[in-house]
Amino acid sequence: MEYSRFLDCLAANFARLRAVVVPADPAAAVPSCPGWTVADLTHHVGEVYLHKTLAMRDGAEPDPWPPKELADEDPLALLDRAYAELRDEFAARKPEDPAGSWYSPDQTVGFWIRRMAQETVIHRIDAELGTGQPVAPVPDDLAADGIAELLKVFVAYSVAEWGSYFSEILDGSPGRTYILRTEGAAWRVRVGPGQFTVEDWTGDDAAADVTVSGPPTAVLRWVWNRESADEPSGVTVEGDPEAVDELRRCIVTATQ
């Protein structure tokens, strides 16, 4: 995806998130984020935007975070202020400009443009689930990119860099292959002790222990565990439940 496309998606999903949370009960529970209310979710997104703004402005991610003075700021006011600062920072820089990030292969503003577009669409879904609103479709290109980002940038990179966090999950793995497939895109994941590799896939599913398939929005919601008990998932999962659980646990560990 082009960076301009990510920025357009960021703007659209921010607008939807804001439209959902403004009239909502701030104390309403967000089922996809256990323990959070709508106010907590709103505040969190604002904190994330400010954190990434400083990562670009200062050339390194701020640590510790968040600062104490943010705790008492009104969630909606923080969200609006932080989004304005984030967009101003993006507008003042080029995607190839340097920026600090936890992902060593990409230390650029472009990394955060992509990441914030994906962060916002997932939390927009959280807001919809927490307020009982219909979950709006995710554009196919954004959804497919979000699946790839989760598998490659979050899980594969985390297993390679911080393998000890995954030892309990993967040390006893017999070695498994997963195919995740959606319209126009597919990925093959291979796991084993100390291993989680991802490649774009154009072959068939014959050798897979587990296949996960469905429309882009549905698969994105499945990998991010943003499904709803009140609606069909739209995803077909075929394979050993124990193997599916192994993949799920890797994703949760990499994204918590």
N, C-alpha and C positions, 0 to 999 in steps of 0.2 A: 504494500500500500504506500501511496505517496504521503509525505508528511502533511501536506495540505488536507488530505482526506482524513487523517487522524485528527487534525485540529477541528475539522467540521464535525466529525463524530463526537469529539469531546464537547463541543458547544451544544450539540443537539441533546446529548445525554445529560449534560449538566442542567439544561433547561427543563428536561423532563423530571429529573430528580428533584429539582427545586419546586416545580409545580406540584409534585406529589407530597412533599414534606410540609409545605407552607400551611395547608389547611388541616393537616393531620394532628391527632392527639400526640404530643411529644412523648407521652409515657407509654405509647403503644409498643408492644414487643415486636422485635424483628426475628422471625423464626429461623432465618438463615444465618443469623449471627447470635447464637445463644447467649443470653444475659444482657443483650443490648436493647435499648429502646430506640425509637425514631430520633429522639434528641441525641442520644449517644452516636448513632450513625451519622447524623448531620455534623456533629462536632468532629468526629473522626475524619470525615472527608475534608473538612476545612484544615485540620491539622496536617493531613497528607499533602494538600496543595501547598501549604506554607513550607513544609519540609523540603519539597522538591524545588520550590523557588529558591530557597537558600542553598541547596545543593548546586544549582546553576550559578547563583550570584557569588558564592564563596569558593566554589571549586571543590567542595567536599560536603558530604552529608553531615548535618549538624548532629552532634552527640555530646551530652544526652539530649533526649527529646521525649515529650514536648516540654517546653518551658512552663514553669508554674503559673505564669501570668495568663496563659491561655485558658486555664481551667474554669475561670469564672466568666469568660466571654460568652455572650448569648450564642447558641449554636448557629442560628440562621445568619446573624451578623458576621460571625466568623466565617461561615461558608462563603458569603458574598464577598467579603474582604479578601479572603484567601484566593478565591477564583480570579478576581480582578488582578491581583498581584501575579498569579501564575500566568495569566494570559499576557500581561504586560511584559513579563520576563521572556516568554516565548517570542513575542513580537520584536523584542530588542536583540534577539540572537538568531543565528543560523543553526539549522539542525546539526551541522558538522562541528560547531563550536564545542570546546571542552566543558564538561560538567562532571562533578563527582557522582559516582553511583556504586552500589554494592556489586554490580555485574562487571567484572574486570574486562571482558572482551569488548565492552561498549561504554566508553566514558565520554559520551556526547550528549548535547541537548536533545538530539533526535531520540535517544533512548528514552528520555523522560516524556517526550511528546507521545510516543507510542504507549508507554506505560500508563500515563495519565488518561489517555483515551480508553484503555482497557480497564483501568481501575474504576473509572467513572461509570462505565456501562454495567459492571458487576454490582456496584453499589446502587446504581439506579434500579436494578432488579431487586436488590435488598429492600429499597424504599417501597417499591411496589408490593412486595410480599408482606412488608410490615404494616402497610396501610390498607391491604385488601383490594388494591387496584389491579386491573388486568396488567399482566406483564407484556409490555410492548415488544414486538419483534426486534431482534438485533439485525442490522444489515448483514447480508451474507459474507461480504468481504471482511468486515470487522470481526464477526463471529469466528470465521476460519482462522484469521490471524490470532485471535485470542486463544484458540485451542493450541495452535503452534507455540505461542509465547509461553503458555502454561507448561507444556511438555518440555520444551527446549530450554527456556530461560530460567524457569523456576525449578523444575524437578531434575532434569538431567544435569544442569549446572550445580545444583545443590548437592546431589549425590557425589559428583566429582570433587567438589570443593570441601564439603563438610560431611564426609561419608560416615563418620561415627554416629551422627544423628539417625542414620538409616540402618544401623547394624542390626537392631532388633527385628526389623522387617525383612532385610535382604540376606543376612548371613545364612539363613536356613533355606533360602529360595532354591528350588530345583532347577531354576532357569526357565523363564517363560517368555512367550512372544505375544504381543497384543497388536491388533490392528484397530485403529480408530478411523472411521470413514464418514465423510459427509459430502455434500454436493460439491464436486469439483476439487476435492482435496482428501488426502488420506495420509496417515502416519503409521510407521511400524515402530513399536517400542519393544526393546529387549531388556530383560532384567535378569539379574543373578547376583551372587555375592559381590557386593561392592560395585555393581554395574546397573546403570540405567541409561540406555542409549536410545536416541530418537532419530529417525530418518524419514524424509518425505517418501511416500510409497506409491508405486504405480503397478505393483504386482497384484496377485489374487490373495485370498484370505485362507488358502488351504492349510498353511503351516501354523496358523495362529492358535494359541490356546484360548484366547478370548477375542471376540470381535465386538466393537461398540459402533453402532451406526445410527444415523438419523439426520434430520435437517440441521443446518448450522447452528441456529439458536438453541435447539434442543441439546445438541452435543456440548455446546459451550456451557450451558447450564448444568449438564450432567458432570462434566469434569470439574467444575467449580462448586459442585454440591449445592446448586441453587434451584433444585427442583421443588415442586410444591405437592403436598399430599392431596390437594384439592383438584388437581388436573392431571390428565395423562401426560407422561413425560415426553412422548414422541421418540424415545430412544429404544433401540433394540440391543440388548446385551446377551451375548451367547458365549457360554463357556463355564468353567468350574467356578462356583461362588468363592472358593478359597483364593483362586487366582485373581478374581475381580477385587476381592478385599485387599490383596497385596498391592495392587495398583492404587486403590483408593487411599490406603495408608501412606504410600509414598507421596501422593499429591497433598494430603493433609499436612504431613510433616514439613514439606517444602514451602507451604503457603501460610502456615500459622504464625 
